[in-house]
Amino acid sequence: MDEEFAISSDVVNRILYGNGDRQRFTQDTPILPDVWQRYAARPGERQDLLITPLESTSAVALLRNLLAAEGADKPALRRSARFAPLQTFLAAQLTFDEVIHYLLPRTQWAQTAWKVFTENAEKTASGFAETAFRQAFQSALTPEGLREVLGEPEDKAKARKDKSLSGPLLDIARIITLTAIIRIARDRGLRNITQARKLAEYHAEIVACIDELLGMLPAMARPAEAKPGQEEPRIWRIASNRAIRLADEHARSTVKADAAYRLFDVKCETITWAVIDSGVDKDHRGFLRDPRDPESKSRVIKTYDLSILRDLLDAAYDENDNPVLETAAQRAGLGIEEARKYLRNVYQSISDTETLDWSSIERLIAVENPSTPTDGHGTHVAGIIGADLREEGDPEKVVLQGMCPDIRIMDLRIISDTIEDTEFAVIGALQLVRYLNSHNQYIVVHGVNLSLSIPHVVESFACGRTPVCDECERLVGAGVTVVAAAGNNGYHKYQTERGLFPGYATLSITDPGNADAVITVGATHRRDPHAYGISYFSSRGPTGDGRMKPDLVAPGERIESLLPNNETGTLDGTSQAAPHVSAAAAMLMARYPELNRNPRRIKRILCENATDLGRERAFQGHGLLDILRALQSF
């Protein structure tokens, strides 16, 4: 690793889970392992978190309770934490001490830990800090290694065996020891610790810090303050706000889109597909409603900038004048006073009903005259779905067509100058689509394309149960078809004792493709899929919990599509495969309107009518997308 860190993730895992073959990535604490790993690597820095309240607690109620916490410097915390409540999550940038002081006491774990601690008085009455240290490091070092570091004879270690910890008490010991280690790493300025042996040398300091933390347990076990008649706000899970990666004519014929258009005369002009991505160039000639008229309007009907949602919600909670408000007002075509009115509406909704006023948020994140995206990924993806580019000066001559050349596109931008907060932005985009459909008498957005990937962290989440996967499941439950790229992790180079070796990775599907209800798409050759099979880079299944993924494959190699500023070009990846399937789903809905709001049936039709490429199911899923057969089957 080139980048400097304090404590490696391997050391964190050894303390949390034990050593070698004994490691099992299961734990019951609300702070997920990737959070521990981030703070261990950067103990003095704020980390961006997604906090999930228990079902009985709203994100807004939790935020209000956190700001009312004893000892909290509300103005300072508000400025630095960038709090932003969504319907089901609270985003916050917090220091490690803030997590321990404000979040951990609001979890069930804190009360359970104190109960376990007091019920085992014979083991916790004295010397528990020393015992906790030894057992946590024994799991990381082996007993022999620990004795060697501490310079302790074997008979003395054997005499301690009657105080050994197990079960919940051992889990508490490991968590408290890890907390102490991160604090000492911060205070000491430790760097590049890759072996637990180096940490064990700080034995006396760690034990003293454990004793200090144990003194906090009774206060943690006290219920957090709540309004009379209401349950105390509780936290279920504390996870990292993960960064994302942005995952032609030949391709059209490969999936039989051209034949389907000729035989079924499919018109997609009533269908709207949301592209959650880096942004779509609305002014590209390939998106004209009438490709023969250069003055006609764009089929990119609406642009929303979800990358500013975090700052707007942060500003709204305390009615702050955040600098982003002026930017939002200008882009939405609003006067600053009108924008402040909408921001006050958001605040009022949060304050009075503990819900989000999406009608006001929508006005603030709308972009009236969107700028040309600096990253062409979103334009390329949208072009695969719906480009219709004609020769300049000869509009009868087709230069490039997407799968549905008359479809409407909704541009949901999630990429800002950095991609640190994009999982939050993706969740916000998914919730916006749900709002748009639920507050109209007709369906506004028929489907969503997610050509992006977030690697699944096995230590932290059950497969398919991450925040973004859960939000996808909710959206499918609301009747929206969600299509996601499988990811481009199929081929890797592995470091071994004998050097660097190339190889293929199984179980490499990424989020949100791990969500059960989404249509997860792998990649194949654009022209000769039967000959070349599955693209080397395409992520393989099954999922980590044994479900078959990808669901099917589509062309993803050297796909030609639109790029910003009236350009075209080729890109590779499952990001290019997914929009082929989005377009296929749109064609089904356009031809058979009764399939609207029936995403599970659409998924079944597409999968059951895919063409078997003769490859393993973990590679190809049900096979190659076949739009013609899908249309004929209904």
MARTISE-906099 format. One line per field, with one value per residue (C-alpha): z, y negated, x; residue number from 1. Coordinates in nm, 2 decimals, padded with zeros to 4 digits. Example, Ala and Ser with C-alpha at 12.3 -4.5 7.8 and 13.67 -1.06 7.14 Angstrom:
BEGIN
z = 00.78,00.71 .
y = 00.45,00.11 .
x = 01.23,01.37 .
pos = 1,2 .
//
This chain:
BEGIN
z = 00.00,-00.11,00.10,00.46,00.73,01.11,01.16,00.87,00.82,00.87,01.23,01.29,01.16,01.37,01.69,01.60,01.47,01.58,01.40,01.09,01.03,01.34,01.18,01.12,00.97,01.21,01.49,01.67,01.73,01.55,01.43,01.12,01.05,00.76,01.00,01.25,00.96,00.84,01.19,01.25,00.92,00.99,01.36,01.37,01.07,01.04,00.85,00.65,00.79,00.71,01.04,01.03,01.31,01.44,01.26,01.54,01.51,01.23,01.10,01.19,01.55,01.59,01.46,01.70,01.99,01.90,01.89,02.23,02.38,02.71,02.64,02.27,02.13,01.90,01.67,01.63,01.57,01.32,01.12,01.11,01.09,00.78,00.91,00.64,00.72,00.45,00.51,00.63,00.69,00.86,00.70,00.92,00.92,01.27,01.46,01.64,01.98,01.86,01.75,02.09,02.29,02.09,01.87,02.07,02.38,02.15,02.04,02.20,02.22,02.50,02.73,02.65,02.71,03.06,03.15,03.05,03.23,03.56,03.53,03.52,03.82,03.92,03.60,03.58,03.94,03.90,03.64,03.35,03.14,03.16,03.07,02.79,02.64,02.67,02.50,02.23,02.14,02.20,01.91,01.70,01.79,01.93,02.30,02.23,02.04,02.32,02.59,02.38,02.34,02.71,02.82,03.03,03.13,03.02,03.38,03.46,03.14,03.25,03.59,03.41,03.23,03.50,03.40,03.03,02.86,02.62,02.44,02.48,02.74,02.49,02.22,02.46,02.55,02.18,02.10,02.40,02.33,01.97,02.08,02.31,02.03,01.79,02.05,02.13,01.76,01.72,02.03,01.95,01.58,01.50,01.13,00.91,01.18,00.99,01.28,01.61,01.78,01.73,01.90,02.19,02.28,02.41,02.67,02.97,02.78,02.62,02.95,03.11,02.82,02.85,03.22,03.12,02.86,03.11,03.33,03.05,03.03,03.30,03.13,02.80,02.94,03.05,02.80,02.57,02.64,02.45,02.44,02.69,02.55,02.29,02.27,02.31,01.96,01.89,01.63,01.45,01.23,01.17,00.83,00.60,00.33,00.05,-00.26,-00.60,-00.93,-01.26,-01.39,-03.14,-03.43,-03.38,-03.02,-03.13,-03.36,-03.11,-02.87,-03.17,-03.09,-03.46,-03.54,-03.25,-03.37,-03.72,-03.62,-03.33,-03.42,-03.06,-02.97,-02.64,-02.64,-02.34,-02.13,-01.91,-01.78,-01.51,-01.55,-01.21,-01.31,-01.38,-01.58,-01.93,-02.20,-02.26,-02.56,-02.75,-03.10,-03.04,-02.78,-03.00,-02.99,-03.37,-03.50,-03.83,-03.66,-03.49,-03.31,-03.14,-02.77,-02.59,-02.48,-02.16,-01.99,-01.65,-01.47,-01.09,-00.91,-00.61,-00.54,-00.35,-00.15,00.14,00.19,00.14,00.41,00.64,00.58,00.62,00.96,01.13,00.87,00.78,00.49,00.33,00.02,-00.18,-00.16,-00.38,-00.64,-00.62,-00.66,-00.97,-01.14,-01.06,-01.19,-00.85,-00.67,-00.35,-00.14,-00.31,-00.25,00.11,00.13,00.00,00.24,00.53,00.41,00.44,00.79,00.89,00.77,00.95,01.27,01.27,01.12,01.12,00.75,00.44,00.22,-00.11,-00.30,-00.18,-00.21,-00.57,-00.66,-00.50,-00.67,-01.01,-01.28,-01.54,-01.78,-01.69,-01.77,-01.99,-01.77,-01.75,-01.72,-02.03,-01.86,-01.80,-02.15,-02.30,-02.09,-02.18,-02.54,-02.54,-02.41,-02.64,-02.88,-03.23,-03.39,-03.76,-04.00,-03.98,-04.30,-04.39,-04.12,-04.30,-04.26,-03.92,-03.76,-03.44,-03.27,-02.92,-02.84,-02.79,-03.01,-02.90,-02.52,-02.26,-02.02,-01.67,-01.57,-01.20,-01.13,-00.83,-00.91,-00.76,-00.75,-00.52,-00.49,-00.12,-00.05,-00.35,-00.18,00.00,-00.33,-00.49,-00.21,-00.24,-00.61,-00.56,-00.29,-00.53,-00.80,-00.54,-00.44,-00.81,-00.88,-00.55,-00.58,-00.93,-01.06,-01.34,-01.34,-01.39,-01.40,-01.53,-01.46,-01.33,-01.47,-01.23,-01.42,-01.11,-00.86,-00.49,-00.38,-00.12,00.22,00.35,00.71,00.73,00.55,00.47,00.09,-00.07,00.26,00.23,00.24,-00.13,-00.19,00.06,-00.11,-00.45,-00.30,-00.18,-00.52,-00.69,-00.43,-00.54,-00.90,-01.07,-01.27,-01.15,-01.37,-01.23,-01.37,-01.23,-01.19,-01.36,-01.10,-01.30,-01.36,-01.10,-01.03,-00.70,-00.48,-00.37,-00.20,-00.55,-00.70,-00.88,-01.07,-01.29,-01.24,-01.25,-00.95,-00.85,-00.62,-00.75,-00.81,-00.67,-00.51,-00.60,-00.83,-00.52,-00.45,-00.52,-00.70,-00.94,-01.28,-01.26,-01.60,-01.70,-02.02,-02.34,-02.68,-02.88,-03.21,-03.14,-02.79,-02.87,-02.98,-02.72,-02.42,-02.11,-02.11,-01.90,-01.68,-01.61,-01.25,-01.17,-00.94,-00.74,-00.47,-00.14,00.01,-00.28,-00.51,-00.88,-01.03,-01.28,-01.41,-01.77,-02.00,-02.27,-02.50,-02.30,-02.52,-02.74,-02.74,-02.94,-02.80,-02.74,-02.55,-02.44,-02.68,-02.97,-02.98,-03.00,-02.88,-02.75,-02.39,-02.23,-01.91,-01.75,-01.73,-02.11,-02.08,-01.82,-02.04,-02.31,-02.05,-01.93,-02.29,-02.33,-02.02,-02.16,-02.49,-02.30,-02.11,-02.43,-02.62,-02.33,-02.09,-01.85,-01.75,-01.61,-01.23,-01.26,-01.24,-01.11,-01.40,-01.65,-01.49,-01.52,-01.89,-01.98,-01.79,-01.91,-02.28,-02.27,-02.51,-02.35,-02.45,-02.31,-02.02,-01.65,-01.48,-01.25,-01.56,-01.79,-01.56,-01.77,-02.09,-02.35,-02.36,-02.65,-02.68,-02.98,-02.80,-02.48,-02.68,-02.86,-02.54,-02.38 .
y = 00.00,-00.33,-00.55,-00.60,-00.46,-00.40,-00.04,00.20,00.36,00.70,00.61,00.48,00.81,01.02,00.84,00.84,01.20,01.39,01.54,01.75,02.03,01.92,01.60,01.58,01.26,01.25,01.00,00.84,00.49,00.20,00.05,00.24,00.36,00.12,-00.17,-00.03,00.02,-00.34,-00.49,-00.26,-00.37,-00.74,-00.77,-01.15,-01.22,-01.24,-00.95,-00.97,-00.74,-00.61,-00.56,-00.34,-00.39,-00.12,-00.09,-00.26,-00.57,-00.82,-00.96,-01.31,-01.21,-01.05,-01.36,-01.58,-01.36,-01.36,-01.74,-01.75,-01.51,-01.61,-01.78,-01.82,-02.15,-02.18,-02.47,-02.31,-01.96,-02.10,-02.27,-01.98,-01.68,-01.77,-01.59,-01.49,-01.29,-01.08,-00.87,-00.57,-00.69,-00.97,-01.07,-01.23,-01.30,-01.22,-01.18,-00.85,-01.01,-01.14,-00.79,-00.65,-00.93,-01.00,-00.70,-00.40,-00.49,-00.50,-00.14,00.17,00.30,00.05,00.16,00.53,00.49,00.33,00.61,00.88,00.70,00.68,01.04,01.16,00.97,01.25,01.19,00.82,00.71,00.65,00.69,00.70,00.45,00.67,00.98,00.80,00.69,01.04,01.22,00.96,00.99,01.36,01.39,01.16,01.30,01.66,01.72,01.79,01.46,01.27,01.42,01.34,00.97,00.94,01.14,01.37,01.73,02.00,02.10,01.74,01.75,02.08,01.93,01.67,01.93,01.93,01.57,01.63,01.47,01.63,01.55,01.20,01.10,01.18,00.97,00.68,00.72,00.71,00.40,00.21,00.31,00.20,-00.13,-00.18,-00.09,-00.35,-00.62,-00.54,-00.53,-00.88,-01.02,-00.86,-00.93,-00.57,-00.49,-00.18,00.08,00.41,00.65,00.68,00.74,00.38,00.26,00.51,00.32,00.04,00.28,00.05,-00.24,-00.02,00.14,-00.21,-00.33,-00.01,-00.09,-00.45,-00.32,-00.07,-00.36,-00.50,-00.18,-00.28,-00.61,-00.44,-00.21,-00.49,-00.55,-00.85,-01.13,-01.12,-01.32,-01.22,-00.93,-00.85,-00.57,-00.67,-00.70,-00.39,-00.31,00.02,-00.01,-00.24,-00.19,-00.37,-00.59,-00.41,-00.55,-00.42,-00.33,-00.41,-00.07,-00.05,00.10,00.43,00.44,00.37,00.66,00.89,00.86,00.84,00.48,00.39,00.69,00.62,00.26,00.37,00.66,00.49,00.13,00.04,-00.32,-00.43,-00.79,-00.75,-00.58,-00.77,-00.61,-00.76,-00.74,-00.77,-00.85,-01.13,-01.34,-01.34,-01.60,-01.73,-01.94,-01.65,-01.62,-01.25,-01.33,-01.56,-01.47,-01.52,-01.42,-01.59,-01.93,-02.07,-02.33,-02.06,-02.00,-01.74,-01.41,-01.46,-01.59,-01.68,-01.71,-01.68,-01.73,-01.49,-01.57,-01.88,-01.70,-01.64,-02.01,-02.12,-01.89,-02.00,-02.36,-02.29,-02.13,-02.45,-02.70,-02.78,-03.00,-02.73,-02.86,-02.57,-02.73,-03.02,-02.78,-02.56,-02.87,-02.99,-02.64,-02.58,-02.93,-03.05,-03.38,-03.35,-03.44,-03.17,-02.92,-03.01,-02.96,-02.60,-02.54,-02.67,-02.42,-02.14,-02.25,-02.29,-01.94,-01.79,-01.99,-01.92,-01.58,-01.42,-01.36,-01.51,-01.75,-01.61,-01.86,-02.14,-01.94,-01.86,-02.23,-02.30,-02.01,-02.07,-02.21,-02.43,-02.47,-02.19,-02.23,-01.98,-01.69,-01.68,-01.30,-01.13,-00.81,-00.91,-01.05,-00.72,-00.51,-00.72,-00.70,-00.32,-00.34,-00.62,-00.78,-00.89,-01.07,-01.18,-01.32,-01.70,-01.84,-01.50,-01.41,-01.10,-00.94,-00.76,-00.79,-00.61,-00.48,-00.35,-00.07,-00.30,-00.61,-00.79,-00.72,-01.00,-01.03,-01.17,-01.28,-01.21,-01.34,-01.19,-01.28,-01.60,-01.72,-01.43,-01.09,-01.06,-01.08,-00.92,-00.62,-00.87,-01.05,-00.72,-00.65,-01.00,-00.96,-00.63,-00.80,-01.09,-00.85,-00.69,-01.03,-01.14,-00.83,-00.83,-01.20,-01.18,-01.00,-00.84,-00.68,-00.94,-00.72,-00.37,-00.24,-00.32,-00.24,-00.21,-00.16,-00.19,00.05,00.05,00.35,00.57,00.56,00.91,00.82,00.55,00.65,00.95,00.98,00.78,00.60,00.29,-00.05,-00.10,00.26,00.21,-00.11,00.06,00.33,00.06,-00.10,00.23,00.28,-00.05,00.07,-00.06,00.16,00.13,00.24,00.26,00.34,00.66,00.48,00.51,00.73,01.05,01.04,00.96,00.99,01.17,01.12,01.46,01.57,01.64,01.31,01.15,01.39,01.31,01.49,01.48,01.39,01.57,01.42,01.07,00.92,00.56,00.35,00.26,00.57,00.79,00.68,00.96,00.77,00.57,00.70,00.76,00.75,00.90,00.83,01.02,00.95,00.70,00.90,01.27,01.36,01.73,01.74,01.53,01.59,01.37,01.07,01.13,00.82,00.90,00.99,01.35,01.49,01.63,01.38,01.41,01.57,01.82,01.66,01.68,01.36,01.20,01.24,01.22,01.07,00.81,00.65,00.46,00.46,00.16,00.02,-00.29,-00.56,-00.94,-01.15,-01.51,-01.80,-01.62,-01.35,-00.98,-00.71,-00.36,-00.24,00.11,00.25,00.39,00.02,00.05,00.38,00.27,00.00,00.26,00.44,00.11,00.05,00.40,00.35,00.01,00.18,00.44,00.17,-00.04,00.26,00.41,00.12,00.38,00.45,00.10,00.11,00.49,00.50,00.86,00.99,00.79,00.94,01.29,01.24,01.11,01.39,01.68,01.57,01.51,01.72,01.98,01.92,02.25,02.10,02.16,02.00,01.81,01.64,01.59,01.60,01.70,01.61,01.34,01.08,01.15,00.87,01.02,01.35,01.16,00.95,01.26,01.46,01.23 .
x = 00.00,00.15,-00.07,00.03,-00.20,-00.18,-00.31,-00.37,-00.72,-00.56,-00.46,-00.81,-00.96,-00.73,-00.84,-01.21,-01.23,-00.92,-00.63,-00.59,-00.84,-01.04,-01.15,-01.52,-01.66,-01.95,-02.01,-02.30,-02.17,-02.35,-02.02,-01.94,-01.59,-01.52,-01.59,-01.33,-01.09,-01.12,-01.07,-00.78,-00.62,-00.69,-00.75,-00.74,-00.97,-01.34,-01.51,-01.82,-02.09,-02.43,-02.62,-02.93,-03.19,-03.40,-03.73,-03.92,-03.69,-03.68,-03.35,-03.47,-03.56,-03.21,-03.04,-03.24,-03.15,-02.78,-02.77,-02.94,-02.68,-02.52,-02.18,-02.25,-02.13,-02.43,-02.30,-01.95,-02.10,-02.34,-02.07,-01.82,-02.05,-02.25,-02.55,-02.81,-03.12,-03.28,-03.60,-03.41,-03.05,-02.86,-02.53,-02.27,-01.89,-01.77,-01.45,-01.38,-01.45,-01.78,-01.88,-01.79,-01.95,-02.26,-02.35,-02.24,-02.46,-02.76,-02.72,-02.87,-02.51,-02.42,-02.70,-02.64,-02.27,-02.32,-02.57,-02.32,-02.05,-02.24,-02.37,-02.01,-01.89,-01.64,-01.45,-01.49,-01.45,-01.07,-00.81,-01.06,-00.86,-00.55,-00.75,-00.92,-00.59,-00.43,-00.73,-00.77,-00.40,-00.39,-00.64,-00.42,-00.08,-00.12,-00.05,00.32,00.36,00.20,00.42,00.72,00.62,00.54,00.84,00.62,00.70,00.46,00.36,00.25,00.03,-00.12,-00.21,-00.43,-00.64,-00.91,-00.99,-01.02,-01.32,-01.56,-01.89,-02.03,-01.77,-01.49,-01.67,-01.69,-01.32,-01.22,-01.43,-01.31,-00.95,-00.98,-01.12,-00.83,-00.58,-00.73,-00.71,-00.35,-00.26,-00.41,-00.24,00.10,00.09,00.15,00.22,00.21,00.14,00.09,00.16,-00.03,00.31,00.40,00.08,00.12,00.44,00.21,00.07,00.06,-00.10,-00.36,-00.46,-00.49,-00.71,-00.93,-00.98,-01.08,-01.33,-01.48,-01.56,-01.78,-02.00,-02.25,-02.31,-02.35,-02.61,-02.83,-03.12,-03.08,-03.32,-03.65,-03.97,-04.24,-04.44,-04.18,-03.93,-03.57,-03.40,-03.19,-02.93,-02.92,-02.62,-02.32,-02.16,-01.92,-02.07,-01.89,-01.75,-01.87,-01.70,-01.85,-01.87,-02.37,-02.52,-02.35,-02.47,-02.83,-02.84,-02.67,-02.97,-03.21,-03.33,-03.34,-03.56,-03.79,-03.84,-03.92,-04.16,-04.34,-04.32,-04.23,-04.26,-04.10,-04.19,-04.42,-04.15,-03.91,-03.59,-03.37,-03.00,-02.82,-02.47,-02.22,-02.47,-02.61,-02.53,-02.88,-02.78,-02.62,-02.78,-02.83,-03.10,-03.32,-03.69,-03.70,-03.36,-03.45,-03.50,-03.19,-03.42,-03.64,-03.63,-03.42,-03.55,-03.35,-03.66,-03.53,-03.20,-03.15,-02.82,-02.82,-02.45,-02.57,-02.84,-02.61,-02.52,-02.89,-03.02,-02.73,-02.83,-03.20,-03.19,-03.08,-03.20,-02.84,-02.74,-02.52,-02.32,-02.46,-02.81,-02.71,-02.57,-02.88,-03.11,-02.92,-02.93,-03.29,-03.39,-03.51,-03.46,-03.26,-03.56,-03.77,-03.49,-03.48,-03.86,-03.82,-03.53,-03.75,-04.02,-03.77,-03.67,-04.04,-04.11,-03.82,-03.90,-04.28,-04.32,-03.97,-04.01,-03.85,-04.04,-03.94,-04.16,-03.94,-03.62,-03.71,-03.73,-03.39,-03.20,-03.36,-03.12,-03.29,-03.00,-02.75,-02.39,-02.21,-02.08,-01.70,-01.73,-01.88,-01.98,-02.35,-02.39,-02.25,-02.49,-02.79,-02.69,-02.70,-03.05,-03.18,-02.95,-03.07,-02.78,-02.82,-02.56,-02.53,-02.69,-02.84,-03.09,-03.21,-02.87,-02.84,-02.50,-02.57,-02.89,-02.95,-03.19,-03.49,-03.43,-03.75,-03.73,-03.73,-03.43,-03.42,-03.07,-03.00,-02.65,-02.46,-02.10,-01.96,-01.60,-01.52,-01.69,-01.66,-02.03,-02.18,-02.35,-02.56,-02.63,-02.74,-02.98,-03.11,-03.17,-03.35,-03.58,-03.64,-03.77,-04.00,-04.13,-04.19,-04.40,-04.59,-04.70,-04.85,-05.15,-04.94,-04.60,-04.33,-04.02,-04.06,-03.72,-03.37,-03.03,-02.74,-02.41,-02.20,-02.05,-01.97,-01.75,-01.93,-01.75,-01.80,-01.69,-01.96,-02.27,-02.48,-02.48,-02.75,-02.84,-02.63,-02.79,-02.80,-02.92,-03.20,-03.31,-03.32,-03.54,-03.78,-03.79,-03.87,-04.14,-04.28,-04.31,-04.00,-03.77,-03.41,-03.12,-02.76,-02.42,-02.26,-01.93,-01.59,-01.41,-01.39,-01.02,-00.76,-00.39,-00.32,-00.01,00.13,00.45,00.58,00.49,00.20,-00.03,-00.33,-00.66,-01.04,-01.25,-01.56,-01.82,-01.72,-02.06,-02.08,-02.35,-02.62,-02.61,-02.62,-02.98,-03.21,-03.49,-03.27,-03.18,-02.80,-02.62,-02.28,-02.10,-02.02,-01.88,-02.08,-02.08,-01.98,-02.10,-02.13,-01.76,-01.61,-01.84,-01.83,-01.60,-01.29,-01.36,-01.73,-01.79,-01.88,-02.14,-02.30,-02.36,-02.18,-02.50,-02.55,-02.80,-02.75,-02.61,-02.57,-02.92,-02.82,-02.55,-02.55,-02.29,-02.03,-01.71,-01.61,-01.97,-02.01,-02.23,-02.26,-02.01,-02.04,-02.01,-02.18,-01.90,-01.92,-01.68,-01.64,-01.63,-01.61,-01.76,-02.07,-02.17,-02.23,-02.41,-02.67,-02.83,-02.91,-03.13,-03.28,-03.39,-03.52,-03.74,-03.86,-03.96,-04.16,-04.35,-04.40,-04.54,-04.74,-04.85,-04.99,-04.63,-04.59,-04.53,-04.45,-04.07,-04.05,-04.25,-04.04,-03.73,-03.87,-03.97,-03.62,-03.44,-03.66,-03.61,-03.24,-03.02,-02.80,-02.44,-02.33,-02.13,-02.15,-02.45,-02.23,-02.08,-02.37,-02.68,-02.97,-02.78,-02.77,-03.04,-03.29,-03.54,-03.72,-03.79,-03.90,-04.15,-04.28,-04.32,-04.57 .
pos = 1,2,3,4,5,6,7,8,9,10,11,12,13,14,15,16,17,18,19,20,21,22,23,24,25,26,27,28,29,30,31,32,33,34,35,36,37,38,39,40,41,42,43,44,45,46,47,48,49,50,51,52,53,54,55,56,57,58,59,60,61,62,63,64,65,66,67,68,69,70,71,72,73,74,75,76,77,78,79,80,81,82,83,84,85,86,87,88,89,90,91,92,93,94,95,96,97,98,99,100,101,102,103,104,105,106,107,108,109,110,111,112,113,114,115,116,117,118,119,120,121,122,123,124,125,126,127,128,129,130,131,132,133,134,135,136,137,138,139,140,141,142,143,144,145,146,147,148,149,150,151,152,153,154,155,156,157,158,159,160,161,162,163,164,165,166,167,168,169,170,171,172,173,174,175,176,177,178,179,180,181,182,183,184,185,186,187,188,189,190,191,192,193,194,195,196,197,198,199,200,201,202,203,204,205,206,207,208,209,210,211,212,213,214,215,216,217,218,219,220,221,222,223,224,225,226,227,228,229,230,231,232,233,234,235,236,237,238,239,240,241,242,243,244,245,246,247,248,249,250,251,252,253,254,255,256,257,258,259,260,261,262,263,264,265,266,267,268,269,270,271,272,273,274,275,276,277,278,279,280,281,282,283,284,285,286,287,288,289,290,291,292,293,294,295,296,297,298,299,300,301,302,303,304,305,306,307,308,309,310,311,312,313,314,315,316,317,318,319,320,321,322,323,324,325,326,327,328,329,330,331,332,333,334,335,336,337,338,339,340,341,342,343,344,345,346,347,348,349,350,351,352,353,354,355,356,357,358,359,360,361,362,363,364,365,366,367,368,369,370,371,372,373,374,375,376,377,378,379,380,381,382,383,384,385,386,387,388,389,390,391,392,393,394,395,396,397,398,399,400,401,402,403,404,405,406,407,408,409,410,411,412,413,414,415,416,417,418,419,420,421,422,423,424,425,426,427,428,429,430,431,432,433,434,435,436,437,438,439,440,441,442,443,444,445,446,447,448,449,450,451,452,453,454,455,456,457,458,459,460,461,462,463,464,465,466,467,468,469,470,471,472,473,474,475,476,477,478,479,480,481,482,483,484,485,486,487,488,489,490,491,492,493,494,495,496,497,498,499,500,501,502,503,504,505,506,507,508,509,510,511,512,513,514,515,516,517,518,519,520,521,522,523,524,525,526,527,528,529,530,531,532,533,534,535,536,537,538,539,540,541,542,543,544,545,546,547,548,549,550,551,552,553,554,555,556,557,558,559,560,561,562,563,564,565,566,567,568,569,570,571,572,573,574,575,576,577,578,579,580,581,582,583,584,585,586,587,588,589,590,591,592,593,594,595,596,597,598,599,600,601,602,603,604,605,606,607,608,609,610,611,612,613,614,615,616,617,618,619,620,621,622,623,624,625,626,627,628,629,630,631,632,633,634 .
//
